[in-house]
């Protein structure tokens, strides 16, 4: 099971965590995992392009990925980053509808002082 967690502050995405394995095929041949990986990689590339690298990210050998925006982005850059992360959420949600046994998407609105 892959779990994708999205965090919003004041209605704007600022963090996404994706981890797990879809389990829909042999490792390395799982098309659901491949689709998830492609969407995550596209989001990483989009954030790098539209925020000029002003976000933190981490991936690990097991395929987990975390993206966290710089909290001090200007309004225009924050809007672009929100669109990139919303697009990731929409893409993963569409996959989750087709493969509910393989992927779950979680969205949480947090206050500035909340831990996530």
Secondary structure, DSSP 8 states (H G I E B T S, - for coil): -EEEEEEEETTEEEEEEEEE---SSSTT--HHHHHHHHHHHHHHHHHHHHHTT-EEEEE-TTS-EEEEE-TT--HHHHHHHHHHHHHHHHHHHHHHHH-TTTEEEEEEE--TT---
